[in-house]
């Protein structure tokens, strides 16, 4: 019986080692994706800000709305990445209380 328990423990340790290695690889890939998305968001933000400097009040309101949408998308991506790196759970949904409302 002792030999059987030893085999089970070894198999469990090997499976755990493989799972840990795979989780680390997945985390690295997720970080790369988020970094690329962050770079794209910065580039888009710069373009929007440049346009806003030239734009009217209505354009600034539209810029605010677009920035809010972008922020929500980035929060969703970050929440999904955080949930994927730990364990599968229902995605966290913010109440939106911290998001500014666009001017009318």
N, C-alpha and C positions, 0 to 999 in steps of 0.2 A: 504494500500500500504506500510505503514511503517513496518508492521509486516513481509510482504513478503521480503522487503529489509533486515531486520534484519536476517531472516532465511538464505537468500542468503549469507550475510556476515559471519554468523556463519559457514555455510557449507564450504565456501571458506577458512576460518581460520582453520577449522579442516583438510581440504584437504592439506593445506599448511603445517600444523604441521606434518601430516603423511608423506608428501613428504620430509620434512627436516629430519625427523628421519630416513627414509629409505636412504637418501643420506649420512647421517653420517655413517650408518652401511656399506654402499657400500664403502665409503672412508676408513674405518677401514680395511675391507677385502682387498682392493687394496693395502694398506700400508703393510699388512702382506705378501702378494704375492711378492711385490717388495723387501721387506726385505729378504725373502727367496732366491729370484733370486740374490740379491746382495751378499748374503753369498756364493751361488754357484759360482758366478763369481769370488769372491775372492779366493775360493779354486782352481778353474781352473787356475786362474792367477798364483797362487803360484806354481802349478805343471808345468805350462809352463815356468816360470822363472827358476825353478830348472833344467828343461831339457835344457834350453837355456845356463845355466852356463856350461853344459857339451858339448854342441853342437858346430857345426862348423858355419861358416859364412852363409852358405845356410840355416841352421836350424834357425838362428837368423832372416833371411829374412822371413821365413815361420811363425815364431813366431810373427813378426810384422804384417803380413797379418792377422793372426788369431786374434790378439789383435784388429786390426782395425774392423774386422767383429763383434767381441764381443761388441766393443764400439757402433757400429751402431745398433746392436740389442738392447742394453740397452737404447740407445736414443729413438728408436722406442717404446719400452715398456713404457718409461717415458712419451713420447708424448701421447701415447694412454691413459695412466692413467690420465694425466693432462686433456685431452679432455673429458674423461669419468666423471671426478670429477666436471667439470664445466657444459658444455652443449655439445651436439653432434655437431661436426663440422668436416670439412675435416681434416685429420691428417696433421700436419705440416711436411714438407719435407725440410731437410737441403740441402744446395747446395754442401756440402762435401768439401768446401774450407778449413775448419779448420782441416780436417782429414789428417794426414801425409801419404805420398805415400810410399809404401814398397820399399826398395832398391832392385835393380836387380842384 
